[in-house]
Every structure is written in structure tokens, then in C-alpha cells.
Amino acid sequence: MKELWSQIAENLSFVAVCIVIIGCLALLSRLAERLMPDRRRVSKSRYVSIVGICAAIAAVLHMLDFPLIFLAPEFYKVDFSELPVLLCGFYLGPTATVACEGIKIVLKLLLKGTSTAFVGDFANFVVGCSLVLPATIIYHAHRSKYSAIVGLVVGCVCMTLFGTAFNAIYLLPKFAQLYGIPLEAIIGMGAKINGSIHNVTTFVMICVAPLNLVKSAVVSLLTMLLYKRVARPLFGKAE
């Protein structure tokens, strides 16, 4: 019975952390949007439909994830689901970005479920926001190609640094705890890929950081290449 209550407490603490972080991201996006000098005005129905379409595309891309086994253990997977989220955010703003990212995760869970005790899904949302939210905020501060490039570069840096630190401090220990696998075993998986890995710090520096950098760079490049081209067919209006 004591072990059962301990597991319940662990799960509840994880849920509480998720709620707090999601709330903070939603609040941050809302505050940033209120300070925008040139906010885009669209009808509520159009706003909802664009967010919904982009979230649905993102959910499909999220389910098409794949491992890079030469960089990290196979439970770390790469997907390009932040692409439609960024397109949505560049058009509608920061609040839409966080909403689209969140709906993407909900749709993925409904369609595919979780294989990481929900830790991977939470990580995808939070680390994804660390890319798309800074990029969207900087772009909307002054909508131009230059600000888009600056925003995406800042987003890549934020995702790489934050994703690496967040994995080391919270995500890896929590995944080991909730999934019931020793943290040492996870580090051992990384050591099989690179012999220089011998603790959490080296694991995230050698495995997680390059993975986040590759993903954010590819998504950012695709966003720059596609945004102008998909603005009319996706949003019904030229940018």
C-alpha cells in the first residue's frame, strides 16, 4: 500500500509540474502578444480553423517520428511537427503557437497514445515551445525576413540549451522514475553509442544537444523556405 501511495504521489507531482509549466507558457505567450506593436486581426472562426488545421498537420508529422540511433538511444526520436506550428505562429502570433503545440500533443495522444509514460509527450511540448515561442515573438515584434531569421536563430539556441538542461535536470530522472528503469541503464544506452558518456551531463551534451540542434535547424530552414509559399493556400491570404 505504501508503494502504491508513493507511485500516486509521483504521478501527481508530475501532473502538477506539467500544469504549472503549461500555464506559464500560455501566460507568457499572452503577455507577449498584448505587447505586439502590430497585432494581426482575424475573426475567431478563422483563428480557430487555422490553429486546428496546423495542429492536425503537426500531429501527423509528430507520429512520423524516427530515431537517430547514431546520435542517441532509440527512445529519443526526431520529428518535424514544429514546422506547421511555426507557420501558424508566424501568421497568428505567440498565443496561437502555444495553443497549436498543445493541441498537437493531445491529438497525438488520442491517436497513438504514449510509450514514454507521458514524459516524452510533455518534453515534446515544452522543448518545442522553447523553439517556436521565441521565434514567433521576435518575428511579430517587427514582421520582416530579417526578424524571422533572427527569431529562428534565437529559437534554435533556446531549444538546444533549454532542451539539454531540462533533460538533465528533470526529464531524464522523471522518465527513469515513472517508466521504472534505472537512470544508470539509460546512461548505459548512451555509452554504447559513445564511450565518452558516463553520467547525465555527458549524456545530454553528447546525445540530447546535437539532436535538438539538428531538429531545430532543419525545422527553421524549412520554415524560411515554405512560409511565403504556403501563406495563401494554407491561410487563404498572401503574406
Salt bridges, closest charged atoms under 4 A:
GLU33 OE2 - ARG30 NH1 3.91
ASP38 OD2 - ARG143 NH2 3.23
ASP65 OD1 - LYS112 NZ 3.69
ASP79 OD2 - HIS62 ND1 3.20
ASP79 OD1 - LYS215 NZ 3.64
GLU82 OE2 - LYS104 NZ 2.82
GLU82 OE1 - LYS215 NZ 2.77
GLU101 OE2 - LYS104 NZ 2.67
ASP121 OD1 - LYS108 NZ 2.82
GLU239 OE1 - ARG40 NH2 2.99
